[in-house]
Amino acid sequence: MSKLQPAAGVVLECRDVHKEYKDAASVVRVLLGVSLTVKKGEQIAIMGRSGSGKSTLLQMLGGLDFPTTGEIWINGYNLHRLNEHYLERLRNKSLGFIYQMHHLLPEFTAIENVAMPLLIGKVEPALAKTRAIEFLEQVGLENRLHHRPSELSGGERQRVAIARALVNNPECVLADEPTGNLDDENAEQVFDMMQSMNRANGTSLIIVTHDAALADRMDKTYVLHGGVLT
């Protein structure tokens, strides 16, 4: 797994990324040369109309999809030159994911959900449990450790998802409309928590959102329009 030394302080780089989808009758061009540089600890919002390609871009930044052309680098690694084994390892160690729908495993408790990325990364179970409890306490869920998702409110489920995204101390967290399913009060609380934990852990944050007020609180805001970032 070859690695290049990234530019000073750069965690993630997206270089001239194009994405198109083909079927028998047509070609749909979604991204037309997106470039983006994210530094350590930087908080970035990506806005745009529905269907503009925001979620597609986020999936590629996380190595969950591949560009038609262009390159995406994380911590000095070109994602699309890695085999599946190394790509999974890099995603597990370097990236955290938060979605509008929390994607918690319904049969597991809050502790077990948060510990999952550590266990996948071969962390010893007792240590994984200790770290999971520590991060759940940071998001104010010390009294909900043994509750399953069905026993938690929407805001509490998103806080579990935040703890899970950060438990591995990733270089970058990718969040796709993470407060879009919450009422205004819960959205504000969840976003405050996400920002404060990212700052405390020195993690970069890229968030896709329709919420202009939320985007205004980030370090930088880009708009995806016509297949490019402005």
C-alpha positions as CSV (number, residue, x, y, z in Angstrom):
1,M,0.0,0.0,0.0
2,S,2.0,2.9,-1.3
3,K,1.8,6.3,0.3
4,L,2.8,9.8,-0.6
5,Q,3.6,12.5,1.9
6,P,0.6,14.9,1.8
7,A,1.1,18.7,1.8
8,A,1.5,20.1,5.3
9,G,-1.7,19.8,7.3
10,V,-3.8,18.3,4.4
11,V,-6.0,15.4,5.4
12,L,-8.1,15.0,2.3
13,E,-7.7,16.0,-1.3
14,C,-10.1,15.7,-4.3
15,R,-8.4,16.3,-7.7
16,D,-10.5,17.1,-10.8
17,V,-13.1,14.4,-10.1
18,H,-15.7,13.6,-12.7
19,K,-18.6,11.2,-12.3
20,E,-21.0,10.0,-14.9
21,Y,-23.5,7.2,-15.1
22,K,-24.3,5.4,-18.3
23,D,-27.2,3.3,-19.4
24,A,-28.2,2.0,-22.8
25,A,-29.8,5.2,-23.9
26,S,-27.9,8.1,-22.3
27,V,-25.0,9.4,-20.1
28,V,-25.7,11.4,-17.0
29,R,-22.8,13.6,-16.0
30,V,-23.1,14.4,-12.3
31,L,-19.6,15.9,-11.4
32,L,-17.6,17.8,-13.9
33,G,-14.2,18.4,-12.4
34,V,-14.5,18.8,-8.6
35,S,-11.4,19.7,-6.7
36,L,-11.2,20.2,-2.9
37,T,-8.5,20.4,-0.2
38,V,-9.4,19.8,3.4
39,K,-6.9,20.6,6.2
40,K,-6.6,19.1,9.6
41,G,-9.4,20.3,11.9
42,E,-11.1,22.3,9.1
43,Q,-14.9,22.3,9.0
44,I,-16.5,22.5,5.6
45,A,-20.1,22.7,4.4
46,I,-21.2,21.6,0.9
47,M,-24.5,22.9,-0.2
48,G,-26.5,22.6,-3.4
49,R,-29.9,21.8,-4.8
50,S,-31.4,18.3,-4.5
51,G,-29.9,16.1,-7.3
52,S,-26.8,18.3,-7.7
53,G,-24.5,15.4,-6.7
54,K,-23.7,16.3,-3.1
55,S,-24.2,12.8,-1.7
56,T,-22.5,11.3,-4.7
57,L,-19.4,13.4,-4.0
58,L,-19.5,12.5,-0.3
59,Q,-19.7,8.8,-1.1
60,M,-16.6,9.1,-3.3
61,L,-14.7,11.1,-0.6
62,G,-15.4,8.2,1.7
63,G,-14.2,5.5,-0.8
64,L,-17.8,4.1,-1.1
65,D,-18.0,4.9,-4.8
66,F,-15.4,5.6,-7.5
67,P,-14.9,8.6,-9.8
68,T,-15.1,8.1,-13.5
69,T,-11.9,10.1,-13.7
70,G,-9.9,12.1,-11.1
71,E,-8.3,11.2,-7.8
72,I,-9.2,11.3,-4.1
73,W,-6.4,11.2,-1.5
74,I,-6.8,10.7,2.2
75,N,-3.8,11.1,4.5
76,G,-1.4,10.5,1.6
77,Y,-3.2,7.5,0.1
78,N,-4.9,7.4,-3.3
79,L,-8.2,5.7,-2.4
80,H,-8.7,4.2,-5.9
81,R,-5.3,2.5,-6.1
82,L,-6.0,0.5,-3.0
83,N,-7.3,-3.1,-3.0
84,E,-10.6,-3.7,-1.1
85,H,-8.7,-4.9,2.0
86,Y,-6.6,-1.8,2.4
87,L,-9.5,0.5,1.4
88,E,-11.6,-1.0,4.2
89,R,-8.7,-0.6,6.7
90,L,-8.2,3.1,5.6
91,R,-12.0,3.8,5.9
92,N,-12.1,2.2,9.4
93,K,-9.0,4.1,10.7
94,S,-9.2,7.4,8.9
95,L,-12.8,8.2,8.3
96,G,-16.0,8.5,10.3
97,F,-19.5,8.6,8.8
98,I,-22.7,10.3,10.0
99,Y,-25.9,10.0,8.0
100,Q,-29.4,11.6,8.1
101,M,-30.7,8.2,9.1
102,H,-28.4,7.1,11.9
103,H,-27.8,3.5,10.5
104,L,-27.4,2.1,14.0
105,L,-27.7,-1.7,14.3
106,P,-31.1,-2.2,16.0
107,E,-30.2,-5.4,17.9
108,F,-27.2,-3.8,19.6
109,T,-27.0,-1.4,22.6
110,A,-25.5,2.1,22.3
111,I,-22.2,0.8,23.7
112,E,-22.1,-2.1,21.2
113,N,-22.9,0.2,18.3
114,V,-20.2,2.7,19.2
115,A,-17.7,-0.1,19.9
116,M,-18.3,-1.7,16.5
117,P,-15.7,0.3,14.5
118,L,-13.1,-0.5,17.1
119,L,-13.9,-4.2,17.1
120,I,-13.8,-4.3,13.3
121,G,-10.3,-2.7,13.7
122,K,-9.3,-5.6,16.0
123,V,-9.2,-3.5,19.2
124,E,-9.4,-5.7,22.3
125,P,-13.1,-5.9,23.4
126,A,-12.6,-4.6,26.9
127,L,-10.7,-1.5,25.6
128,A,-13.4,-1.0,22.8
129,K,-16.1,-1.0,25.5
130,T,-14.2,1.5,27.7
131,R,-13.7,3.8,24.7
132,A,-17.3,3.5,23.6
133,I,-18.5,4.5,27.1
134,E,-16.1,7.4,27.2
135,F,-17.4,8.8,23.9
136,L,-21.0,8.2,24.8
137,E,-20.4,10.2,28.0
138,Q,-19.0,13.0,25.9
139,V,-22.2,13.2,24.0
140,G,-24.3,13.2,27.2
141,L,-25.6,9.6,27.0
142,E,-24.1,8.2,30.2
143,N,-27.6,7.1,31.3
144,R,-28.5,5.5,28.0
145,L,-25.5,3.2,27.5
146,H,-27.4,-0.1,27.5
147,H,-30.4,1.2,25.5
148,R,-31.1,-0.1,21.9
149,P,-31.9,2.4,19.1
150,S,-35.6,1.7,19.5
151,E,-35.4,2.9,23.1
152,L,-33.7,6.2,22.2
153,S,-35.1,9.5,20.8
154,G,-34.1,10.7,17.4
155,G,-31.7,13.2,18.9
156,E,-30.2,10.5,21.1
157,R,-29.8,8.1,18.2
158,Q,-27.8,10.8,16.2
159,R,-25.6,11.4,19.3
160,V,-24.8,7.7,19.3
161,A,-24.0,8.0,15.6
162,I,-21.6,10.9,16.4
163,A,-19.9,9.0,19.1
164,R,-19.5,6.0,16.7
165,A,-18.0,8.2,14.0
166,L,-15.4,9.7,16.3
167,V,-14.5,6.7,18.5
168,N,-11.6,5.7,16.2
169,N,-10.1,9.2,16.2
170,P,-10.5,9.6,12.4
171,E,-8.7,12.2,10.4
172,C,-12.0,13.3,8.8
173,V,-15.7,12.9,9.5
174,L,-18.2,12.9,6.5
175,A,-21.7,13.8,7.4
176,D,-24.7,13.7,5.0
177,E,-27.6,15.8,6.2
178,P,-26.9,14.7,9.8
179,T,-29.6,16.9,11.4
180,G,-32.1,16.8,8.5
181,N,-34.3,14.3,10.3
182,L,-34.5,16.2,13.6
183,D,-36.7,19.1,14.9
184,D,-35.0,22.5,15.2
185,E,-34.1,22.1,18.9
186,N,-32.6,18.7,18.5
187,A,-30.8,19.7,15.3
188,E,-29.1,22.6,17.1
189,Q,-28.0,20.4,20.0
190,V,-26.7,17.6,17.8
191,F,-24.8,20.1,15.6
192,D,-23.3,21.9,18.6
193,M,-22.1,18.5,19.9
194,M,-20.7,17.5,16.5
195,Q,-18.7,20.7,16.2
196,S,-17.4,20.7,19.7
197,M,-16.3,17.1,19.6
198,N,-14.6,17.6,16.2
199,R,-12.7,20.6,17.6
200,A,-11.8,18.7,20.8
201,N,-10.4,15.8,18.7
202,G,-8.8,17.8,16.0
203,T,-10.9,16.0,13.4
204,S,-11.8,17.6,10.0
205,L,-15.5,17.7,9.2
206,I,-17.2,17.7,5.8
207,I,-21.0,18.2,6.0
208,V,-23.6,18.1,3.2
209,T,-26.5,20.2,4.2
210,H,-29.5,22.3,3.0
211,D,-29.4,24.4,6.1
212,A,-27.8,27.8,5.4
213,A,-27.7,28.7,9.1
214,L,-25.8,25.6,9.9
215,A,-23.4,26.1,6.9
216,D,-22.7,29.6,8.1
217,R,-21.1,28.2,11.3
218,M,-18.5,26.2,9.4
219,D,-15.1,27.4,8.4
220,K,-15.9,27.3,4.7
221,T,-19.0,26.8,2.6
222,Y,-19.0,25.5,-1.0
223,V,-21.9,25.2,-3.4
224,L,-22.1,22.3,-5.8
225,H,-23.8,23.6,-9.0
226,G,-23.5,22.5,-12.5
227,G,-21.2,19.7,-11.5
228,V,-18.5,21.9,-9.9
229,L,-17.8,23.4,-6.5
230,T,-17.9,27.2,-6.1
